[in-house]
Amino acid sequence: MYDQANSEFERIVAALTASESNVSLGKMMSSPGLKFGDKVFAFQAREGMGFRLGRDFNSNAHGNVDFEPLNPFKTKGPLKGWFIVGEKQSDAWENLAKTALAFTRTL
């Protein structure tokens, strides 16, 4: 499943960097990601793909997608406004990457 998820991530990167101005490849916690200007808005996580969707993001508006808060720290809480969507739901990643890009453009 990792190969399929990796291919989907690479396809999303290629599509967004080709079609959106100021979107480029970046890094988030040593993982490949997408950035708008100098701000990362999505990245390839070990367990799926991570998205910067904001503190006010309504996960219920995206159907049956399972969102997990991004919590990379052992002694701290999750990063506010960041969510992980697992590999099994990679069909939702492109739409979420576009949503994360739109949110990041407002910052």
Biopython code that builds the backbone (N, CA, C, O; Angstrom):
import numpy as np
from Bio.PDB.StructureBuilder import StructureBuilder

atoms = [
    (1, "MET", "N", (0.831, -1.196, 0.000)),
    (1, "MET", "CA", (0.000, 0.000, 0.000)),
    (1, "MET", "C", (0.875, 1.259, 0.000)),
    (1, "MET", "O", (0.474, 2.297, -0.526)),
    (2, "TYR", "N", (2.070, 1.162, 0.592)),
    (2, "TYR", "CA", (2.957, 2.322, 0.638)),
    (2, "TYR", "C", (3.278, 2.824, -0.764)),
    (2, "TYR", "O", (3.289, 4.031, -1.005)),
    (3, "ASP", "N", (3.543, 1.895, -1.701)),
    (3, "ASP", "CA", (3.881, 2.313, -3.065)),
    (3, "ASP", "C", (2.741, 3.069, -3.720)),
    (3, "ASP", "O", (2.968, 4.062, -4.411)),
    (4, "GLN", "N", (1.518, 2.608, -3.510)),
    (4, "GLN", "CA", (0.354, 3.285, -4.062)),
    (4, "GLN", "C", (0.202, 4.670, -3.442)),
    (4, "GLN", "O", (-0.064, 5.638, -4.154)),
    (5, "ALA", "N", (0.369, 4.778, -2.128)),
    (5, "ALA", "CA", (0.262, 6.071, -1.447)),
    (5, "ALA", "C", (1.375, 7.009, -1.900)),
    (5, "ALA", "O", (1.139, 8.200, -2.103)),
    (6, "ASN", "N", (2.579, 6.480, -2.059)),
    (6, "ASN", "CA", (3.699, 7.288, -2.522)),
    (6, "ASN", "C", (3.442, 7.809, -3.936)),
    (6, "ASN", "O", (3.729, 8.968, -4.236)),
    (7, "SER", "N", (2.903, 6.955, -4.795)),
    (7, "SER", "CA", (2.575, 7.378, -6.162)),
    (7, "SER", "C", (1.501, 8.456, -6.156)),
    (7, "SER", "O", (1.577, 9.412, -6.929)),
    (8, "GLU", "N", (0.496, 8.310, -5.284)),
    (8, "GLU", "CA", (-0.568, 9.311, -5.196)),
    (8, "GLU", "C", (-0.007, 10.642, -4.707)),
    (8, "GLU", "O", (-0.362, 11.698, -5.230)),
    (9, "PHE", "N", (0.868, 10.594, -3.705)),
    (9, "PHE", "CA", (1.496, 11.825, -3.212)),
    (9, "PHE", "C", (2.286, 12.501, -4.340)),
    (9, "PHE", "O", (2.159, 13.708, -4.548)),
    (10, "GLU", "N", (3.086, 11.741, -5.057)),
    (10, "GLU", "CA", (3.888, 12.297, -6.151)),
    (10, "GLU", "C", (3.008, 12.880, -7.251)),
    (10, "GLU", "O", (3.353, 13.908, -7.834)),
    (11, "ARG", "N", (1.878, 12.242, -7.542)),
    (11, "ARG", "CA", (0.954, 12.759, -8.549)),
    (11, "ARG", "C", (0.373, 14.104, -8.102)),
    (11, "ARG", "O", (0.256, 15.030, -8.905)),
    (12, "ILE", "N", (0.011, 14.207, -6.826)),
    (12, "ILE", "CA", (-0.532, 15.459, -6.286)),
    (12, "ILE", "C", (0.517, 16.558, -6.337)),
    (12, "ILE", "O", (0.212, 17.690, -6.710)),
    (13, "VAL", "N", (1.737, 16.236, -5.968)),
    (13, "VAL", "CA", (2.833, 17.214, -6.031)),
    (13, "VAL", "C", (3.001, 17.718, -7.459)),
    (13, "VAL", "O", (3.086, 18.925, -7.686)),
    (14, "ALA", "N", (3.048, 16.813, -8.408)),
    (14, "ALA", "CA", (3.237, 17.205, -9.808)),
    (14, "ALA", "C", (2.079, 18.092, -10.289)),
    (14, "ALA", "O", (2.296, 19.097, -10.967)),
    (15, "ALA", "N", (0.863, 17.712, -9.934)),
    (15, "ALA", "CA", (-0.308, 18.473, -10.385)),
    (15, "ALA", "C", (-0.326, 19.877, -9.789)),
    (15, "ALA", "O", (-0.543, 20.852, -10.508)),
    (16, "LEU", "N", (-0.101, 19.985, -8.493)),
    (16, "LEU", "CA", (-0.194, 21.300, -7.841)),
    (16, "LEU", "C", (0.980, 22.207, -8.172)),
    (16, "LEU", "O", (0.796, 23.415, -8.318)),
    (17, "THR", "N", (2.182, 21.656, -8.295)),
    (17, "THR", "CA", (3.321, 22.513, -8.640)),
    (17, "THR", "C", (3.223, 22.994, -10.082)),
    (17, "THR", "O", (3.754, 24.052, -10.416)),
    (18, "ALA", "N", (2.548, 22.230, -10.942)),
    (18, "ALA", "CA", (2.389, 22.648, -12.337)),
    (18, "ALA", "C", (1.247, 23.649, -12.520)),
    (18, "ALA", "O", (1.315, 24.509, -13.398)),
    (19, "SER", "N", (0.204, 23.542, -11.702)),
    (19, "SER", "CA", (-0.988, 24.347, -11.945)),
    (19, "SER", "C", (-1.159, 25.551, -11.022)),
    (19, "SER", "O", (-1.953, 26.444, -11.318)),
    (20, "GLU", "N", (-0.443, 25.588, -9.934)),
    (20, "GLU", "CA", (-0.624, 26.660, -8.950)),
    (20, "GLU", "C", (0.648, 27.498, -8.821)),
    (20, "GLU", "O", (1.739, 26.959, -8.633)),
    (21, "SER", "N", (0.498, 28.815, -8.923)),
    (21, "SER", "CA", (1.669, 29.673, -8.771)),
    (21, "SER", "C", (2.105, 29.707, -7.309)),
    (21, "SER", "O", (1.273, 29.616, -6.405)),
    (22, "ASN", "N", (3.374, 29.835, -7.086)),
    (22, "ASN", "CA", (4.004, 29.883, -5.767)),
    (22, "ASN", "C", (3.905, 28.582, -4.975)),
    (22, "ASN", "O", (4.156, 28.589, -3.770)),
    (23, "VAL", "N", (3.548, 27.466, -5.611)),
    (23, "VAL", "CA", (3.550, 26.165, -4.944)),
    (23, "VAL", "C", (4.795, 25.417, -5.397)),
    (23, "VAL", "O", (5.085, 25.316, -6.590)),
    (24, "SER", "N", (5.528, 24.892, -4.411)),
    (24, "SER", "CA", (6.753, 24.169, -4.721)),
    (24, "SER", "C", (6.941, 23.027, -3.725)),
    (24, "SER", "O", (6.217, 22.910, -2.736)),
    (25, "LEU", "N", (7.918, 22.203, -4.012)),
    (25, "LEU", "CA", (8.257, 21.104, -3.119)),
    (25, "LEU", "C", (8.984, 21.666, -1.910)),
    (25, "LEU", "O", (9.819, 22.561, -2.042)),
    (26, "GLY", "N", (8.671, 21.150, -0.743)),
    (26, "GLY", "CA", (9.309, 21.591, 0.492)),
    (26, "GLY", "C", (9.497, 20.434, 1.439)),
    (26, "GLY", "O", (9.416, 19.275, 1.034)),
    (27, "LYS", "N", (9.747, 20.734, 2.693)),
    (27, "LYS", "CA", (9.951, 19.711, 3.728)),
    (27, "LYS", "C", (9.144, 20.072, 4.963)),
    (27, "LYS", "O", (9.002, 21.244, 5.312)),
    (28, "MET", "N", (8.621, 19.049, 5.615)),
    (28, "MET", "CA", (7.958, 19.191, 6.912)),
    (28, "MET", "C", (8.461, 18.042, 7.768)),
    (28, "MET", "O", (8.187, 16.880, 7.470)),
    (29, "MET", "N", (9.180, 18.347, 8.806)),
    (29, "MET", "CA", (9.730, 17.331, 9.707)),
    (29, "MET", "C", (10.493, 16.263, 8.923)),
    (29, "MET", "O", (10.288, 15.070, 9.143)),
    (30, "SER", "N", (11.350, 16.674, 8.031)),
    (30, "SER", "CA", (12.203, 15.818, 7.195)),
    (30, "SER", "C", (11.443, 15.001, 6.162)),
    (30, "SER", "O", (12.036, 14.142, 5.510)),
    (31, "SER", "N", (10.164, 15.241, 5.996)),
    (31, "SER", "CA", (9.364, 14.532, 4.995)),
    (31, "SER", "C", (9.082, 15.451, 3.821)),
    (31, "SER", "O", (9.000, 16.667, 3.994)),
    (32, "PRO", "N", (8.932, 14.888, 2.627)),
    (32, "PRO", "CA", (8.601, 15.733, 1.485)),
    (32, "PRO", "C", (7.224, 16.364, 1.660)),
    (32, "PRO", "O", (6.302, 15.750, 2.197)),
    (33, "GLY", "N", (7.110, 17.589, 1.198)),
    (33, "GLY", "CA", (5.845, 18.289, 1.342)),
    (33, "GLY", "C", (5.641, 19.322, 0.253)),
    (33, "GLY", "O", (6.461, 19.486, -0.650)),
    (34, "LEU", "N", (4.534, 20.003, 0.369)),
    (34, "LEU", "CA", (4.186, 21.087, -0.540)),
    (34, "LEU", "C", (4.139, 22.382, 0.237)),
    (34, "LEU", "O", (3.644, 22.429, 1.363)),
    (35, "LYS", "N", (4.660, 23.435, -0.376)),
    (35, "LYS", "CA", (4.606, 24.724, 0.295)),
    (35, "LYS", "C", (4.094, 25.790, -0.661)),
    (35, "LYS", "O", (4.277, 25.718, -1.876)),
    (36, "PHE", "N", (3.450, 26.775, -0.067)),
    (36, "PHE", "CA", (2.993, 27.959, -0.769)),
    (36, "PHE", "C", (3.856, 29.093, -0.255)),
    (36, "PHE", "O", (3.798, 29.435, 0.926)),
    (37, "GLY", "N", (4.651, 29.675, -1.128)),
    (37, "GLY", "CA", (5.634, 30.650, -0.664)),
    (37, "GLY", "C", (6.607, 29.930, 0.250)),
    (37, "GLY", "O", (7.297, 29.004, -0.176)),
    (38, "ASP", "N", (6.663, 30.349, 1.502)),
    (38, "ASP", "CA", (7.564, 29.685, 2.456)),
    (38, "ASP", "C", (6.801, 28.883, 3.512)),
    (38, "ASP", "O", (7.388, 28.472, 4.512)),
    (39, "LYS", "N", (5.491, 28.652, 3.303)),
    (39, "LYS", "CA", (4.663, 27.957, 4.298)),
    (39, "LYS", "C", (4.239, 26.582, 3.787)),
    (39, "LYS", "O", (3.608, 26.476, 2.734)),
    (40, "VAL", "N", (4.581, 25.542, 4.523)),
    (40, "VAL", "CA", (4.164, 24.189, 4.173)),
    (40, "VAL", "C", (2.674, 24.043, 4.461)),
    (40, "VAL", "O", (2.188, 24.470, 5.509)),
    (41, "PHE", "N", (1.954, 23.433, 3.517)),
    (41, "PHE", "CA", (0.521, 23.212, 3.714)),
    (41, "PHE", "C", (0.125, 21.742, 3.627)),
    (41, "PHE", "O", (-0.991, 21.389, 4.009)),
    (42, "ALA", "N", (1.003, 20.883, 3.138)),
    (42, "ALA", "CA", (0.731, 19.446, 3.069)),
    (42, "ALA", "C", (2.066, 18.714, 3.031)),
    (42, "ALA", "O", (3.066, 19.249, 2.552)),
    (43, "PHE", "N", (2.073, 17.486, 3.541)),
    (43, "PHE", "CA", (3.305, 16.708, 3.513)),
    (43, "PHE", "C", (2.992, 15.224, 3.571)),
    (43, "PHE", "O", (1.908, 14.812, 3.985)),
    (44, "GLN", "N", (3.969, 14.429, 3.146)),
    (44, "GLN", "CA", (3.832, 12.983, 3.186)),
    (44, "GLN", "C", (4.223, 12.505, 4.576)),
    (44, "GLN", "O", (5.373, 12.637, 4.994)),
    (45, "ALA", "N", (3.254, 11.953, 5.280)),
    (45, "ALA", "CA", (3.498, 11.439, 6.626)),
    (45, "ALA", "C", (3.716, 9.929, 6.541)),
    (45, "ALA", "O", (3.326, 9.288, 5.564)),
    (46, "ARG", "N", (4.329, 9.383, 7.551)),
    (46, "ARG", "CA", (4.593, 7.947, 7.585)),
    (46, "ARG", "C", (3.291, 7.156, 7.449)),
    (46, "ARG", "O", (3.249, 6.133, 6.765)),
    (47, "GLU", "N", (2.245, 7.627, 8.095)),
    (47, "GLU", "CA", (0.982, 6.896, 8.104)),
    (47, "GLU", "C", (-0.049, 7.425, 7.107)),
    (47, "GLU", "O", (-1.190, 6.964, 7.102)),
    (48, "GLY", "N", (0.332, 8.377, 6.271)),
    (48, "GLY", "CA", (-0.602, 8.939, 5.298)),
    (48, "GLY", "C", (-0.101, 10.262, 4.764)),
    (48, "GLY", "O", (1.051, 10.386, 4.346)),
    (49, "MET", "N", (-0.975, 11.245, 4.783)),
    (49, "MET", "CA", (-0.608, 12.588, 4.327)),
    (49, "MET", "C", (-1.149, 13.586, 5.336)),
    (49, "MET", "O", (-2.260, 13.440, 5.845)),
    (50, "GLY", "N", (-0.339, 14.610, 5.616)),
    (50, "GLY", "CA", (-0.711, 15.640, 6.577)),
    (50, "GLY", "C", (-1.120, 16.916, 5.870)),
    (50, "GLY", "O", (-0.591, 17.258, 4.812)),
    (51, "PHE", "N", (-2.086, 17.626, 6.480)),
    (51, "PHE", "CA", (-2.638, 18.834, 5.872)),
    (51, "PHE", "C", (-2.799, 19.928, 6.913)),
    (51, "PHE", "O", (-3.227, 19.672, 8.038)),
    (52, "ARG", "N", (-2.451, 21.151, 6.527)),
    (52, "ARG", "CA", (-2.687, 22.321, 7.369)),
    (52, "ARG", "C", (-4.056, 22.887, 6.980)),
    (52, "ARG", "O", (-4.203, 23.534, 5.944)),
    (53, "LEU", "N", (-5.046, 22.630, 7.827)),
    (53, "LEU", "CA", (-6.421, 22.993, 7.502)),
    (53, "LEU", "C", (-6.990, 24.054, 8.428)),
    (53, "LEU", "O", (-8.102, 24.535, 8.211)),
    (54, "GLY", "N", (-6.245, 24.420, 9.450)),
    (54, "GLY", "CA", (-6.668, 25.493, 10.343)),
    (54, "GLY", "C", (-7.440, 25.009, 11.561)),
    (54, "GLY", "O", (-8.009, 23.918, 11.570)),
    (55, "ARG", "N", (-7.442, 25.836, 12.570)),
    (55, "ARG", "CA", (-8.101, 25.500, 13.837)),
    (55, "ARG", "C", (-9.611, 25.400, 13.704)),
    (55, "ARG", "O", (-10.247, 24.658, 14.453)),
    (56, "ASP", "N", (-10.195, 26.131, 12.767)),
    (56, "ASP", "CA", (-11.644, 26.151, 12.603)),
    (56, "ASP", "C", (-12.138, 25.159, 11.547)),
    (56, "ASP", "O", (-13.300, 25.214, 11.143)),
    (57, "PHE", "N", (-11.283, 24.273, 11.110)),
    (57, "PHE", "CA", (-11.638, 23.297, 10.075)),
    (57, "PHE", "C", (-12.758, 22.384, 10.556)),
    (57, "PHE", "O", (-12.708, 21.858, 11.668)),
    (58, "ASN", "N", (-13.767, 22.199, 9.711)),
    (58, "ASN", "CA", (-14.895, 21.326, 10.018)),
    (58, "ASN", "C", (-14.702, 19.999, 9.293)),
    (58, "ASN", "O", (-14.979, 19.893, 8.098)),
    (59, "SER", "N", (-14.233, 18.999, 10.009)),
    (59, "SER", "CA", (-13.960, 17.700, 9.393)),
    (59, "SER", "C", (-15.236, 17.010, 8.918)),
    (59, "SER", "O", (-15.180, 16.168, 8.022)),
    (60, "ASN", "N", (-16.373, 17.346, 9.497)),
    (60, "ASN", "CA", (-17.642, 16.738, 9.088)),
    (60, "ASN", "C", (-18.056, 17.146, 7.678)),
    (60, "ASN", "O", (-18.869, 16.467, 7.051)),
    (61, "ALA", "N", (-17.508, 18.237, 7.181)),
    (61, "ALA", "CA", (-17.854, 18.719, 5.844)),
    (61, "ALA", "C", (-17.198, 17.890, 4.738)),
    (61, "ALA", "O", (-17.442, 18.134, 3.557)),
    (62, "HIS", "N", (-16.380, 16.924, 5.106)),
    (62, "HIS", "CA", (-15.652, 16.126, 4.115)),
    (62, "HIS", "C", (-16.083, 14.669, 4.118)),
    (62, "HIS", "O", (-15.267, 13.786, 3.853)),
    (63, "GLY", "N", (-17.335, 14.405, 4.409)),
    (63, "GLY", "CA", (-17.870, 13.056, 4.313)),
    (63, "GLY", "C", (-17.272, 12.098, 5.323)),
    (63, "GLY", "O", (-17.139, 12.418, 6.504)),
    (64, "ASN", "N", (-16.917, 10.930, 4.846)),
    (64, "ASN", "CA", (-16.446, 9.859, 5.718)),
    (64, "ASN", "C", (-14.929, 9.790, 5.842)),
    (64, "ASN", "O", (-14.382, 8.713, 6.078)),
    (65, "VAL", "N", (-14.259, 10.885, 5.693)),
    (65, "VAL", "CA", (-12.808, 10.920, 5.826)),
    (65, "VAL", "C", (-12.456, 10.950, 7.311)),
    (65, "VAL", "O", (-13.006, 11.742, 8.076)),
    (66, "ASP", "N", (-11.536, 10.079, 7.703)),
    (66, "ASP", "CA", (-11.078, 10.015, 9.096)),
    (66, "ASP", "C", (-9.865, 10.913, 9.274)),
    (66, "ASP", "O", (-8.813, 10.682, 8.680)),
    (67, "PHE", "N", (-10.023, 11.933, 10.094)),
    (67, "PHE", "CA", (-8.957, 12.887, 10.370)),
    (67, "PHE", "C", (-8.370, 12.591, 11.746)),
    (67, "PHE", "O", (-9.102, 12.386, 12.715)),
    (68, "GLU", "N", (-7.052, 12.571, 11.819)),
    (68, "GLU", "CA", (-6.348, 12.446, 13.098)),
    (68, "GLU", "C", (-5.543, 13.719, 13.304)),
    (68, "GLU", "O", (-4.925, 14.204, 12.356)),
    (69, "PRO", "N", (-5.530, 14.275, 14.507)),
    (69, "PRO", "CA", (-4.675, 15.440, 14.740)),
    (69, "PRO", "C", (-3.200, 15.047, 14.594)),
    (69, "PRO", "O", (-2.806, 13.950, 14.990)),
    (70, "LEU", "N", (-2.407, 15.925, 14.035)),
    (70, "LEU", "CA", (-0.969, 15.691, 13.905)),
    (70, "LEU", "C", (-0.325, 15.904, 15.264)),
    (70, "LEU", "O", (-0.344, 17.010, 15.805)),
    (71, "ASN", "N", (0.239, 14.847, 15.808)),
    (71, "ASN", "CA", (0.868, 14.909, 17.122)),
    (71, "ASN", "C", (2.250, 14.250, 17.064)),
    (71, "ASN", "O", (2.401, 13.088, 17.439)),
    (72, "PRO", "N", (3.256, 14.995, 16.593)),
    (72, "PRO", "CA", (4.587, 14.406, 16.441)),
    (72, "PRO", "C", (5.419, 14.412, 17.726)),
    (72, "PRO", "O", (6.535, 13.893, 17.741)),
    (73, "PHE", "N", (4.893, 14.987, 18.788)),
    (73, "PHE", "CA", (5.675, 15.154, 20.008)),
    (73, "PHE", "C", (5.227, 14.181, 21.095)),
    (73, "PHE", "O", (4.045, 13.852, 21.193)),
    (74, "LYS", "N", (6.161, 13.730, 21.897)),
    (74, "LYS", "CA", (5.834, 12.824, 22.999)),
    (74, "LYS", "C", (5.303, 13.574, 24.214)),
    (74, "LYS", "O", (4.468, 13.044, 24.947)),
    (75, "THR", "N", (5.770, 14.785, 24.435)),
    (75, "THR", "CA", (5.423, 15.495, 25.666)),
    (75, "THR", "C", (4.547, 16.720, 25.446)),
    (75, "THR", "O", (4.232, 17.432, 26.401)),
    (76, "LYS", "N", (4.150, 16.976, 24.207)),
    (76, "LYS", "CA", (3.302, 18.128, 23.894)),
    (76, "LYS", "C", (2.017, 17.641, 23.238)),
    (76, "LYS", "O", (1.918, 16.484, 22.829)),
    (77, "GLY", "N", (1.049, 18.519, 23.143)),
    (77, "GLY", "CA", (-0.197, 18.198, 22.457)),
    (77, "GLY", "C", (-0.021, 18.271, 20.954)),
    (77, "GLY", "O", (1.061, 18.594, 20.463)),
    (78, "PRO", "N", (-1.084, 17.971, 20.224)),
    (78, "PRO", "CA", (-1.016, 18.015, 18.759)),
    (78, "PRO", "C", (-0.826, 19.430, 18.231)),
    (78, "PRO", "O", (-1.144, 20.410, 18.905)),
    (79, "LEU", "N", (-0.303, 19.514, 17.018)),
    (79, "LEU", "CA", (-0.164, 20.804, 16.342)),
    (79, "LEU", "C", (-1.554, 21.276, 15.940)),
    (79, "LEU", "O", (-2.269, 20.572, 15.227)),
    (80, "LYS", "N", (-1.926, 22.429, 16.382)),
    (80, "LYS", "CA", (-3.268, 22.951, 16.120)),
    (80, "LYS", "C", (-3.440, 23.269, 14.633)),
    (80, "LYS", "O", (-2.608, 23.932, 14.013)),
    (81, "GLY", "N", (-4.530, 22.779, 14.098)),
    (81, "GLY", "CA", (-4.849, 23.053, 12.708)),
    (81, "GLY", "C", (-4.239, 22.096, 11.701)),
    (81, "GLY", "O", (-4.452, 22.249, 10.498)),
    (82, "TRP", "N", (-3.481, 21.107, 12.171)),
    (82, "TRP", "CA", (-2.862, 20.124, 11.286)),
    (82, "TRP", "C", (-3.519, 18.771, 11.503)),
    (82, "TRP", "O", (-3.784, 18.371, 12.637)),
    (83, "PHE", "N", (-3.784, 18.059, 10.386)),
    (83, "PHE", "CA", (-4.465, 16.770, 10.451)),
    (83, "PHE", "C", (-3.784, 15.759, 9.536)),
    (83, "PHE", "O", (-3.195, 16.119, 8.517)),
    (84, "ILE", "N", (-3.875, 14.486, 9.919)),
    (84, "ILE", "CA", (-3.354, 13.378, 9.120)),
    (84, "ILE", "C", (-4.547, 12.592, 8.580)),
    (84, "ILE", "O", (-5.512, 12.337, 9.301)),
    (85, "VAL", "N", (-4.471, 12.215, 7.312)),
    (85, "VAL", "CA", (-5.448, 11.321, 6.698)),
    (85, "VAL", "C", (-4.656, 10.120, 6.196)),
    (85, "VAL", "O", (-3.700, 10.266, 5.434)),
    (86, "GLY", "N", (-5.065, 8.939, 6.631)),
    (86, "GLY", "CA", (-4.329, 7.717, 6.345)),
    (86, "GLY", "C", (-4.322, 7.290, 4.889)),
    (86, "GLY", "O", (-5.082, 7.797, 4.064)),
    (87, "GLU", "N", (-3.431, 6.332, 4.594)),
    (87, "GLU", "CA", (-3.242, 5.820, 3.239)),
    (87, "GLU", "C", (-4.513, 5.221, 2.649)),
    (87, "GLU", "O", (-4.739, 5.311, 1.442)),
    (88, "LYS", "N", (-5.340, 4.612, 3.488)),
    (88, "LYS", "CA", (-6.555, 3.969, 2.983)),
    (88, "LYS", "C", (-7.536, 4.977, 2.397)),
    (88, "LYS", "O", (-8.453, 4.597, 1.669)),
    (89, "GLN", "N", (-7.352, 6.242, 2.703)),
    (89, "GLN", "CA", (-8.231, 7.284, 2.179)),
    (89, "GLN", "C", (-7.478, 8.244, 1.263)),
    (89, "GLN", "O", (-7.771, 9.439, 1.214)),
    (90, "SER", "N", (-6.514, 7.702, 0.548)),
    (90, "SER", "CA", (-5.689, 8.539, -0.331)),
    (90, "SER", "C", (-6.504, 9.170, -1.462)),
    (90, "SER", "O", (-6.053, 10.134, -2.080)),
    (91, "ASP", "N", (-7.688, 8.642, -1.736)),
    (91, "ASP", "CA", (-8.526, 9.246, -2.762)),
    (91, "ASP", "C", (-9.016, 10.637, -2.356)),
    (91, "ASP", "O", (-9.455, 11.406, -3.211)),
    (92, "ALA", "N", (-8.948, 10.968, -1.066)),
    (92, "ALA", "CA", (-9.359, 12.292, -0.574)),
    (92, "ALA", "C", (-8.202, 13.282, -0.520)),
    (92, "ALA", "O", (-8.423, 14.476, -0.314)),
    (93, "TRP", "N", (-6.990, 12.813, -0.701)),
    (93, "TRP", "CA", (-5.816, 13.664, -0.505)),
    (93, "TRP", "C", (-5.759, 14.875, -1.419)),
    (93, "TRP", "O", (-5.464, 15.976, -0.953)),
    (94, "GLU", "N", (-6.032, 14.709, -2.699)),
    (94, "GLU", "CA", (-5.886, 15.844, -3.616)),
    (94, "GLU", "C", (-6.836, 16.969, -3.234)),
    (94, "GLU", "O", (-6.431, 18.131, -3.195)),
    (95, "ASN", "N", (-8.083, 16.645, -2.954)),
    (95, "ASN", "CA", (-9.051, 17.661, -2.547)),
    (95, "ASN", "C", (-8.608, 18.329, -1.247)),
    (95, "ASN", "O", (-8.732, 19.545, -1.099)),
    (96, "LEU", "N", (-8.096, 17.545, -0.314)),
    (96, "LEU", "CA", (-7.632, 18.116, 0.955)),
    (96, "LEU", "C", (-6.394, 18.983, 0.757)),
    (96, "LEU", "O", (-6.239, 20.000, 1.432)),
    (97, "ALA", "N", (-5.519, 18.595, -0.153)),
    (97, "ALA", "CA", (-4.338, 19.418, -0.446)),
    (97, "ALA", "C", (-4.767, 20.769, -1.013)),
    (97, "ALA", "O", (-4.187, 21.799, -0.671)),
    (98, "LYS", "N", (-5.773, 20.767, -1.871)),
    (98, "LYS", "CA", (-6.287, 22.019, -2.426)),
    (98, "LYS", "C", (-6.955, 22.861, -1.333)),
    (98, "LYS", "O", (-6.833, 24.086, -1.327)),
    (99, "THR", "N", (-7.653, 22.205, -0.420)),
    (99, "THR", "CA", (-8.278, 22.909, 0.704)),
    (99, "THR", "C", (-7.201, 23.515, 1.598)),
    (99, "THR", "O", (-7.324, 24.656, 2.045)),
    (100, "ALA", "N", (-6.141, 22.743, 1.857)),
    (100, "ALA", "CA", (-5.034, 23.243, 2.676)),
    (100, "ALA", "C", (-4.322, 24.405, 1.998)),
    (100, "ALA", "O", (-3.920, 25.360, 2.663)),
    (101, "LEU", "N", (-4.165, 24.332, 0.686)),
    (101, "LEU", "CA", (-3.560, 25.429, -0.062)),
    (101, "LEU", "C", (-4.417, 26.692, 0.058)),
    (101, "LEU", "O", (-3.899, 27.782, 0.305)),
    (102, "ALA", "N", (-5.720, 26.538, -0.117)),
    (102, "ALA", "CA", (-6.624, 27.702, -0.010)),
    (102, "ALA", "C", (-6.544, 28.310, 1.377)),
    (102, "ALA", "O", (-6.531, 29.534, 1.515)),
    (103, "PHE", "N", (-6.492, 27.473, 2.412)),
    (103, "PHE", "CA", (-6.362, 27.992, 3.764)),
    (103, "PHE", "C", (-5.032, 28.728, 3.949)),
    (103, "PHE", "O", (-4.998, 29.817, 4.522)),
    (104, "THR", "N", (-3.960, 28.144, 3.472)),
    (104, "THR", "CA", (-2.631, 28.730, 3.648)),
    (104, "THR", "C", (-2.512, 30.063, 2.901)),
    (104, "THR", "O", (-1.796, 30.960, 3.346)),
    (105, "ARG", "N", (-3.192, 30.191, 1.796)),
    (105, "ARG", "CA", (-3.184, 31.462, 1.068)),
    (105, "ARG", "C", (-3.777, 32.602, 1.898)),
    (105, "ARG", "O", (-3.464, 33.767, 1.652)),
    (106, "THR", "N", (-4.621, 32.288, 2.867)),
    (106, "THR", "CA", (-5.254, 33.330, 3.690)),
    (106, "THR", "C", (-4.364, 33.789, 4.827)),
    (106, "THR", "O", (-4.677, 34.787, 5.477)),
    (107, "LEU", "N", (-3.268, 33.099, 5.089)),
    (107, "LEU", "CA", (-2.404, 33.441, 6.241)),
    (107, "LEU", "C", (-1.486, 34.598, 5.938)),
    (107, "LEU", "O", (-0.702, 35.005, 6.796)),
]
sb = StructureBuilder()
sb.init_structure("model")
sb.init_model(0)
sb.init_chain("A")
sb.init_seg("    ")
for serial, (resi, resn, name, xyz) in enumerate(atoms, 1):
    if name == "N":
        sb.init_residue(resn, " ", resi, " ")
    sb.init_atom(name, np.array(xyz, "f"), 0.0, 1.0, " ", f" {name:<3s}", serial, name[0])
structure = sb.get_structure()
